[in-house]
Amino acid sequence: MTARKKYSKEFKLDAISLVTEQDYTRTEAAKSLGINPTCWGVG
């Protein structure tokens, strides 16, 4: 089993900002950040 990746608070706030302020979907934001969309329960 692989270790769970930890993200900084700044990274998380940037991810939230993409959705709440820049009208990205959660899937678009995840792809933009290079993370798996299922990290946010999207899939």
C-alpha distance matrix in Angstrom:
0.0 3.8 6.7 9.2 12.3 15.5 18.7 22.2 24.8 26.9 24.3 23.9 27.7 28.2 26.0 28.0 31.2 30.6 30.6 33.3 35.7 35.2 34.9 31.6 29.7 26.2 25.0 27.4 26.3 22.6 23.6 26.0 23.5 20.9 18.3 17.0 19.7 17.4 16.6 20.2 20.1 22.0 21.5
3.8 0.0 3.8 6.4 8.9 12.3 15.4 18.9 21.7 23.6 21.0 21.0 24.8 25.0 23.0 25.4 28.3 27.7 28.1 30.8 32.9 32.5 32.4 29.2 27.6 24.1 23.0 25.0 23.7 20.0 21.0 23.1 20.3 17.8 15.4 14.7 17.8 16.0 14.8 18.4 19.0 20.7 20.6
6.7 3.8 0.0 3.8 6.3 9.2 12.7 15.8 18.7 20.8 18.6 18.5 22.3 22.9 21.3 23.5 26.4 26.3 26.8 29.2 31.3 31.1 31.4 28.4 27.1 23.5 22.9 24.8 22.9 19.5 21.0 22.6 19.4 17.6 15.1 15.0 17.9 16.3 14.2 17.6 18.8 20.9 21.4
9.2 6.4 3.8 0.0 3.8 6.5 9.7 13.1 15.6 17.9 15.6 15.1 18.9 19.7 17.9 19.9 22.9 22.9 23.3 25.6 27.7 27.8 27.9 25.1 23.8 20.1 19.9 21.9 19.8 16.5 18.5 20.0 16.8 15.4 12.5 12.6 15.1 13.5 10.9 14.2 15.6 17.9 18.9
12.3 8.9 6.3 3.8 0.0 3.8 6.6 10.1 13.0 14.7 12.3 12.5 16.2 16.7 15.2 17.6 20.4 20.3 21.2 23.5 25.3 25.2 25.8 23.0 22.2 18.7 18.5 19.9 17.5 14.5 16.3 17.3 13.8 12.7 10.3 11.5 14.2 13.6 10.6 13.8 16.0 17.7 19.0
15.5 12.3 9.2 6.5 3.8 0.0 3.8 6.7 9.5 11.7 10.0 10.1 13.6 14.7 13.8 15.9 18.5 19.1 20.2 22.0 23.7 24.0 25.0 22.5 22.1 18.7 19.3 20.4 17.5 15.0 17.4 17.7 14.0 13.9 11.8 13.5 15.6 15.2 11.7 14.1 16.8 18.8 20.7
18.7 15.4 12.7 9.7 6.6 3.8 0.0 3.8 6.6 8.2 6.2 6.7 10.2 10.9 10.5 12.8 15.0 15.8 17.2 18.8 20.2 20.6 21.9 19.6 19.7 16.5 17.5 18.1 14.8 13.0 15.4 15.1 11.4 12.2 10.6 13.0 14.7 15.1 11.5 13.2 16.5 18.0 20.2
22.2 18.9 15.8 13.1 10.1 6.7 3.8 0.0 3.8 5.3 5.2 6.4 8.7 9.9 10.8 12.6 14.3 15.7 17.5 18.6 19.5 20.3 22.1 20.4 21.0 18.2 19.6 19.8 16.2 15.1 17.6 16.5 12.9 14.5 13.5 16.3 17.6 18.3 14.7 15.7 19.2 20.7 23.2
24.8 21.7 18.7 15.6 13.0 9.5 6.6 3.8 0.0 3.8 5.5 5.1 6.2 8.6 9.9 10.6 12.2 14.4 15.9 16.3 17.3 18.7 20.5 19.4 20.2 17.6 19.7 19.8 16.1 15.7 18.6 17.4 14.1 16.4 15.3 17.8 18.3 19.0 15.4 15.5 19.1 20.7 23.6
26.9 23.6 20.8 17.9 14.7 11.7 8.2 5.3 3.8 0.0 3.8 5.4 5.1 6.1 8.6 9.9 10.4 12.5 14.7 15.1 15.3 16.4 18.8 17.8 19.2 17.1 19.1 18.5 14.7 14.9 17.4 15.5 12.5 15.3 15.0 18.0 18.5 20.0 16.6 16.6 20.4 21.3 24.2
24.3 21.0 18.6 15.6 12.3 10.0 6.2 5.2 5.5 3.8 0.0 3.8 5.5 5.1 6.2 8.7 9.8 10.8 13.0 14.4 14.9 15.4 17.3 15.6 16.7 14.4 15.9 15.4 11.7 11.4 13.8 12.1 8.9 11.5 11.2 14.3 15.0 16.7 13.5 13.8 17.6 18.2 20.9
23.9 21.0 18.5 15.1 12.5 10.1 6.7 6.4 5.1 5.4 3.8 0.0 3.8 5.4 5.0 6.3 8.6 10.1 11.3 12.3 13.7 14.7 16.0 14.6 15.1 12.4 14.6 14.8 11.1 10.9 14.0 13.0 10.2 12.7 11.4 13.8 13.7 14.9 11.6 11.2 14.9 16.0 19.0
27.7 24.8 22.3 18.9 16.2 13.6 10.2 8.7 6.2 5.1 5.5 3.8 0.0 3.8 5.4 5.1 6.1 8.7 10.2 10.2 11.1 12.7 14.6 13.9 15.1 13.3 15.9 15.6 11.8 12.8 15.8 14.1 11.9 15.1 14.4 16.8 16.2 17.7 14.7 13.6 17.3 18.0 21.2
28.2 25.0 22.9 19.7 16.7 14.7 10.9 9.9 8.6 6.1 5.1 5.4 3.8 0.0 3.8 5.4 5.0 6.3 9.0 9.9 9.9 10.5 12.8 11.8 13.6 12.2 14.3 13.2 9.5 10.9 13.3 11.0 9.2 12.7 12.9 15.6 15.2 17.4 14.9 14.0 17.7 17.7 20.6
26.0 23.0 21.3 17.9 15.2 13.8 10.5 10.8 9.9 8.6 6.2 5.0 5.4 3.8 0.0 3.8 5.4 5.3 6.9 9.0 10.1 10.2 11.4 9.6 10.6 8.7 10.8 10.3 6.5 7.6 10.5 9.1 7.5 10.8 10.2 12.5 11.6 13.8 11.5 10.4 14.0 13.9 16.8
28.0 25.4 23.5 19.9 17.6 15.9 12.8 12.6 10.6 9.9 8.7 6.3 5.1 5.4 3.8 0.0 3.8 5.4 5.4 6.1 8.1 9.4 10.3 9.6 10.4 8.7 11.9 11.8 8.5 10.1 13.3 12.2 11.1 14.3 13.3 14.9 13.3 15.0 12.8 10.7 14.0 14.2 17.5
31.2 28.3 26.4 22.9 20.4 18.5 15.0 14.3 12.2 10.4 9.8 8.6 6.1 5.0 5.4 3.8 0.0 3.8 5.4 5.1 5.2 6.7 8.8 8.9 11.0 10.6 13.6 12.4 9.2 11.8 14.3 12.3 11.8 15.4 15.3 17.4 15.8 18.1 16.1 14.1 17.4 17.0 20.1
30.6 27.7 26.3 22.9 20.3 19.1 15.8 15.7 14.4 12.5 10.8 10.1 8.7 6.3 5.3 5.4 3.8 0.0 3.8 5.9 5.8 4.9 6.5 5.6 8.2 8.3 10.7 8.9 6.1 9.3 11.3 9.2 9.7 13.2 13.5 15.4 13.7 16.5 15.2 13.3 16.3 15.2 17.9
30.6 28.1 26.8 23.3 21.2 20.2 17.2 17.5 15.9 14.7 13.0 11.3 10.2 9.0 6.9 5.4 5.4 3.8 0.0 3.8 5.9 5.8 5.1 4.6 5.9 6.3 9.5 8.7 6.7 9.8 12.1 11.2 11.8 14.9 14.4 15.4 12.9 15.3 14.3 11.7 14.3 13.1 16.1
33.3 30.8 29.2 25.6 23.5 22.0 18.8 18.6 16.3 15.1 14.4 12.3 10.2 9.9 9.0 6.1 5.1 5.9 3.8 0.0 3.8 6.1 6.0 7.6 9.1 9.7 13.1 12.4 10.4 13.4 15.9 14.6 15.0 18.3 17.7 18.9 16.4 18.4 17.1 14.2 16.7 16.0 19.2
35.7 32.9 31.3 27.7 25.3 23.7 20.2 19.5 17.3 15.3 14.9 13.7 11.1 9.9 10.1 8.1 5.2 5.8 5.9 3.8 0.0 3.8 5.8 8.2 10.9 12.1 15.0 13.4 11.4 14.8 16.8 14.7 15.4 19.0 19.2 20.8 18.6 21.1 19.8 17.2 19.9 19.0 21.9
35.2 32.5 31.1 27.8 25.2 24.0 20.6 20.3 18.7 16.4 15.4 14.7 12.7 10.5 10.2 9.4 6.7 4.9 5.8 6.1 3.8 0.0 3.8 5.7 9.2 11.1 13.3 10.9 9.5 13.3 14.4 12.2 13.7 17.1 17.8 19.4 17.3 20.3 19.5 17.2 19.8 18.2 20.7
34.9 32.4 31.4 27.9 25.8 25.0 21.9 22.1 20.5 18.8 17.3 16.0 14.6 12.8 11.4 10.3 8.8 6.5 5.1 6.0 5.8 3.8 0.0 3.8 6.5 9.2 11.4 9.6 9.3 12.9 14.1 12.8 14.7 17.6 17.9 18.7 16.1 18.8 18.6 16.0 17.9 16.0 18.4
31.6 29.2 28.4 25.1 23.0 22.5 19.6 20.4 19.4 17.8 15.6 14.6 13.9 11.8 9.6 9.6 8.9 5.6 4.6 7.6 8.2 5.7 3.8 0.0 3.8 6.4 7.9 5.8 5.8 9.3 10.3 9.4 11.5 14.1 14.4 15.2 12.6 15.6 15.6 13.4 15.4 13.2 15.3
29.7 27.6 27.1 23.8 22.2 22.1 19.7 21.0 20.2 19.2 16.7 15.1 15.1 13.6 10.6 10.4 11.0 8.2 5.9 9.1 10.9 9.2 6.5 3.8 0.0 3.8 5.3 5.1 6.1 8.5 9.9 10.4 12.3 14.2 13.6 13.5 10.3 12.9 13.5 11.0 12.4 9.8 11.9
26.2 24.1 23.5 20.1 18.7 18.7 16.5 18.2 17.6 17.1 14.4 12.4 13.3 12.2 8.7 8.7 10.6 8.3 6.3 9.7 12.1 11.1 9.2 6.4 3.8 0.0 3.8 5.5 5.1 6.1 8.7 9.8 10.6 12.2 10.8 10.5 7.3 9.6 9.8 7.3 9.1 7.1 9.9
25.0 23.0 22.9 19.9 18.5 19.3 17.5 19.6 19.7 19.1 15.9 14.6 15.9 14.3 10.8 11.9 13.6 10.7 9.5 13.1 15.0 13.3 11.4 7.9 5.3 3.8 0.0 3.8 5.5 5.1 6.3 8.6 10.0 10.5 9.4 8.5 5.3 8.4 9.7 8.4 9.5 6.5 7.8
27.4 25.0 24.8 21.9 19.9 20.4 18.1 19.8 19.8 18.5 15.4 14.8 15.6 13.2 10.3 11.8 12.4 8.9 8.7 12.4 13.4 10.9 9.6 5.8 5.1 5.5 3.8 0.0 3.8 5.5 5.2 6.1 8.6 9.9 10.2 10.4 8.2 11.8 12.5 11.4 13.1 10.3 11.4
26.3 23.7 22.9 19.8 17.5 17.5 14.8 16.2 16.1 14.7 11.7 11.1 11.8 9.5 6.5 8.5 9.2 6.1 6.7 10.4 11.4 9.5 9.3 5.8 6.1 5.1 5.5 3.8 0.0 3.8 5.5 5.0 6.2 8.6 8.7 10.0 8.3 11.7 11.2 10.1 12.8 10.9 12.9
22.6 20.0 19.5 16.5 14.5 15.0 13.0 15.1 15.7 14.9 11.4 10.9 12.8 10.9 7.6 10.1 11.8 9.3 9.8 13.4 14.8 13.3 12.9 9.3 8.5 6.1 5.1 5.5 3.8 0.0 3.8 5.4 5.2 6.1 5.1 6.2 5.2 8.6 8.1 8.2 10.8 9.2 10.9
23.6 21.0 21.0 18.5 16.3 17.4 15.4 17.6 18.6 17.4 13.8 14.0 15.8 13.3 10.5 13.3 14.3 11.3 12.1 15.9 16.8 14.4 14.1 10.3 9.9 8.7 6.3 5.2 5.5 3.8 0.0 3.8 5.4 5.0 6.0 7.0 6.9 10.6 11.0 11.5 13.5 11.3 11.8
26.0 23.1 22.6 20.0 17.3 17.7 15.1 16.5 17.4 15.5 12.1 13.0 14.1 11.0 9.1 12.2 12.3 9.2 11.2 14.6 14.7 12.2 12.8 9.4 10.4 9.8 8.6 6.1 5.0 5.4 3.8 0.0 3.8 5.5 7.8 10.1 10.1 13.7 13.3 13.5 16.2 14.2 15.3
23.5 20.3 19.4 16.8 13.8 14.0 11.4 12.9 14.1 12.5 8.9 10.2 11.9 9.2 7.5 11.1 11.8 9.7 11.8 15.0 15.4 13.7 14.7 11.5 12.3 10.6 10.0 8.6 6.2 5.2 5.4 3.8 0.0 3.8 5.6 8.9 9.7 12.9 11.5 12.3 15.4 14.3 15.7
20.9 17.8 17.6 15.4 12.7 13.9 12.2 14.5 16.4 15.3 11.5 12.7 15.1 12.7 10.8 14.3 15.4 13.2 14.9 18.3 19.0 17.1 17.6 14.1 14.2 12.2 10.5 9.9 8.6 6.1 5.0 5.5 3.8 0.0 3.8 6.9 8.9 11.9 11.0 12.8 15.4 14.2 14.8
18.3 15.4 15.1 12.5 10.3 11.8 10.6 13.5 15.3 15.0 11.2 11.4 14.4 12.9 10.2 13.3 15.3 13.5 14.4 17.7 19.2 17.8 17.9 14.4 13.6 10.8 9.4 10.2 8.7 5.1 6.0 7.8 5.6 3.8 0.0 3.8 6.3 8.5 7.4 9.6 12.0 11.4 12.3
17.0 14.7 15.0 12.6 11.5 13.5 13.0 16.3 17.8 18.0 14.3 13.8 16.8 15.6 12.5 14.9 17.4 15.4 15.4 18.9 20.8 19.4 18.7 15.2 13.5 10.5 8.5 10.4 10.0 6.2 7.0 10.1 8.9 6.9 3.8 0.0 3.8 5.4 5.7 8.3 9.6 8.8 9.1
19.7 17.8 17.9 15.1 14.2 15.6 14.7 17.6 18.3 18.5 15.0 13.7 16.2 15.2 11.6 13.3 15.8 13.7 12.9 16.4 18.6 17.3 16.1 12.6 10.3 7.3 5.3 8.2 8.3 5.2 6.9 10.1 9.7 8.9 6.3 3.8 0.0 3.8 5.3 6.0 7.0 5.3 6.2
17.4 16.0 16.3 13.5 13.6 15.2 15.1 18.3 19.0 20.0 16.7 14.9 17.7 17.4 13.8 15.0 18.1 16.5 15.3 18.4 21.1 20.3 18.8 15.6 12.9 9.6 8.4 11.8 11.7 8.6 10.6 13.7 12.9 11.9 8.5 5.4 3.8 0.0 3.8 5.2 4.7 4.7 5.5
16.6 14.8 14.2 10.9 10.6 11.7 11.5 14.7 15.4 16.6 13.5 11.6 14.7 14.9 11.5 12.8 16.1 15.2 14.3 17.1 19.8 19.5 18.6 15.6 13.5 9.8 9.7 12.5 11.2 8.1 11.0 13.3 11.5 11.0 7.4 5.7 5.3 3.8 0.0 3.8 5.6 7.2 9.1
20.2 18.4 17.6 14.2 13.8 14.1 13.2 15.7 15.5 16.6 13.8 11.2 13.6 14.0 10.4 10.7 14.1 13.3 11.7 14.2 17.2 17.2 16.0 13.4 11.0 7.3 8.4 11.4 10.1 8.2 11.5 13.5 12.3 12.8 9.6 8.3 6.0 5.2 3.8 0.0 3.8 5.4 8.6
20.1 19.0 18.8 15.6 16.0 16.8 16.5 19.2 19.1 20.4 17.6 14.9 17.3 17.7 14.0 14.0 17.4 16.3 14.3 16.7 19.9 19.8 17.9 15.4 12.4 9.1 9.5 13.1 12.8 10.8 13.5 16.2 15.4 15.4 12.0 9.6 7.0 4.7 5.6 3.8 0.0 3.8 6.5
22.0 20.7 20.9 17.9 17.7 18.8 18.0 20.7 20.7 21.3 18.2 16.0 18.0 17.7 13.9 14.2 17.0 15.2 13.1 16.0 19.0 18.2 16.0 13.2 9.8 7.1 6.5 10.3 10.9 9.2 11.3 14.2 14.3 14.2 11.4 8.8 5.3 4.7 7.2 5.4 3.8 0.0 3.7
21.5 20.6 21.4 18.9 19.0 20.7 20.2 23.2 23.6 24.2 20.9 19.0 21.2 20.6 16.8 17.5 20.1 17.9 16.1 19.2 21.9 20.7 18.4 15.3 11.9 9.9 7.8 11.4 12.9 10.9 11.8 15.3 15.7 14.8 12.3 9.1 6.2 5.5 9.1 8.6 6.5 3.7 0.0
